[in-house]
Amino acid sequence: MAKKKSYQNLSKEKLLAEIERLKKEFLENNTVSIYEFFYWYRIKSNYRDLEFLDKDIDDRQFRDFYKNYFELTVSFYEALKKF
């Protein structure tokens, strides 16, 4: 298993540059259909390589995530119904 990189000691500018680099790398290496997005997003954001097990994540964060996720999927469904 690859060792995770620590970003805690990076300056704000270096952190933002690293985020942009990772985003560009992701977009170049991954293709996600709009129909797969919701499943993929839920899986990736929930599990993050099971990182959530080591963190004390507040119940409100879980609630807010699922509320926003639900609202997004309903909006997508409503948009598709118009076709």
C-alpha positions as a Markdown table, in Angstrom:
| # | Residue | x | y | z |
|---|---|---|---|---|
| 1 | Met | 0.0 | 0.0 | 0.0 |
| 2 | Ala | 1.4 | 3.4 | -0.9 |
| 3 | Lys | 2.3 | 5.8 | 1.8 |
| 4 | Lys | 0.0 | 8.8 | 2.2 |
| 5 | Lys | 1.5 | 12.2 | 1.7 |
| 6 | Ser | 1.2 | 14.7 | 4.5 |
| 7 | Tyr | 0.1 | 18.2 | 3.5 |
| 8 | Gln | 0.1 | 19.7 | 7.0 |
| 9 | Asn | 3.5 | 21.5 | 6.6 |
| 10 | Leu | 2.8 | 23.1 | 3.2 |
| 11 | Ser | 2.2 | 26.8 | 2.9 |
| 12 | Lys | -1.2 | 27.9 | 1.6 |
| 13 | Glu | 0.3 | 28.7 | -1.8 |
| 14 | Lys | 2.0 | 25.3 | -2.1 |
| 15 | Leu | -1.1 | 23.5 | -0.8 |
| 16 | Leu | -3.3 | 25.2 | -3.5 |
| 17 | Ala | -0.8 | 24.4 | -6.2 |
| 18 | Glu | -0.7 | 20.8 | -5.0 |
| 19 | Ile | -4.6 | 20.7 | -5.1 |
| 20 | Glu | -4.6 | 22.0 | -8.6 |
| 21 | Arg | -1.9 | 19.4 | -9.7 |
| 22 | Leu | -3.9 | 16.6 | -8.1 |
| 23 | Lys | -7.1 | 17.8 | -9.7 |
| 24 | Lys | -5.5 | 18.0 | -13.2 |
| 25 | Glu | -4.0 | 14.6 | -12.7 |
| 26 | Phe | -7.3 | 13.2 | -11.7 |
| 27 | Leu | -9.2 | 14.7 | -14.7 |
| 28 | Glu | -6.5 | 13.4 | -17.1 |
| 29 | Asn | -6.6 | 9.9 | -15.7 |
| 30 | Asn | -10.3 | 9.3 | -14.9 |
| 31 | Thr | -13.5 | 9.4 | -16.9 |
| 32 | Val | -16.8 | 9.4 | -15.1 |
| 33 | Ser | -20.2 | 9.3 | -16.8 |
| 34 | Ile | -22.8 | 11.7 | -15.5 |
| 35 | Tyr | -24.9 | 8.7 | -14.7 |
| 36 | Glu | -22.1 | 7.1 | -12.7 |
| 37 | Phe | -21.2 | 10.3 | -10.9 |
| 38 | Phe | -23.6 | 10.0 | -8.0 |
| 39 | Tyr | -22.6 | 6.5 | -7.1 |
| 40 | Trp | -18.9 | 7.2 | -7.6 |
| 41 | Tyr | -19.1 | 10.5 | -5.5 |
| 42 | Arg | -20.9 | 8.8 | -2.6 |
| 43 | Ile | -18.4 | 5.9 | -2.5 |
| 44 | Lys | -15.3 | 8.1 | -2.8 |
| 45 | Ser | -16.4 | 10.7 | -0.4 |
| 46 | Asn | -17.7 | 8.3 | 2.2 |
| 47 | Tyr | -14.8 | 5.9 | 2.4 |
| 48 | Arg | -11.7 | 7.8 | 1.4 |
| 49 | Asp | -9.7 | 4.5 | 1.8 |
| 50 | Leu | -11.5 | 4.0 | 5.1 |
| 51 | Glu | -9.9 | 7.1 | 6.5 |
| 52 | Phe | -13.1 | 8.0 | 8.3 |
| 53 | Leu | -12.5 | 5.2 | 10.8 |
| 54 | Asp | -9.5 | 7.0 | 12.2 |
| 55 | Lys | -11.2 | 10.4 | 12.5 |
| 56 | Asp | -13.9 | 11.7 | 14.9 |
| 57 | Ile | -16.4 | 12.9 | 12.3 |
| 58 | Asp | -19.2 | 15.0 | 13.7 |
| 59 | Asp | -22.8 | 13.7 | 13.2 |
| 60 | Arg | -23.7 | 17.0 | 11.6 |
| 61 | Gln | -21.2 | 16.5 | 8.8 |
| 62 | Phe | -22.7 | 13.1 | 8.0 |
| 63 | Arg | -26.2 | 14.6 | 8.1 |
| 64 | Asp | -25.2 | 17.6 | 5.9 |
| 65 | Phe | -23.4 | 15.4 | 3.4 |
| 66 | Tyr | -26.4 | 13.1 | 2.9 |
| 67 | Lys | -28.9 | 16.0 | 2.8 |
| 68 | Asn | -26.9 | 17.7 | 0.1 |
| 69 | Tyr | -26.3 | 14.5 | -1.8 |
| 70 | Phe | -30.1 | 13.7 | -1.7 |
| 71 | Glu | -30.9 | 17.2 | -2.9 |
| 72 | Leu | -28.4 | 16.9 | -5.8 |
| 73 | Thr | -29.8 | 13.5 | -6.9 |
| 74 | Val | -33.4 | 14.8 | -6.8 |
| 75 | Ser | -32.3 | 17.9 | -8.9 |
| 76 | Phe | -30.6 | 15.6 | -11.4 |
| 77 | Tyr | -33.7 | 13.3 | -11.6 |
| 78 | Glu | -36.0 | 16.3 | -12.1 |
| 79 | Ala | -33.7 | 17.6 | -14.9 |
| 80 | Leu | -33.8 | 14.3 | -16.6 |
| 81 | Lys | -37.6 | 14.0 | -16.4 |
| 82 | Lys | -37.8 | 17.1 | -18.7 |
| 83 | Phe | -36.3 | 15.1 | -21.5 |
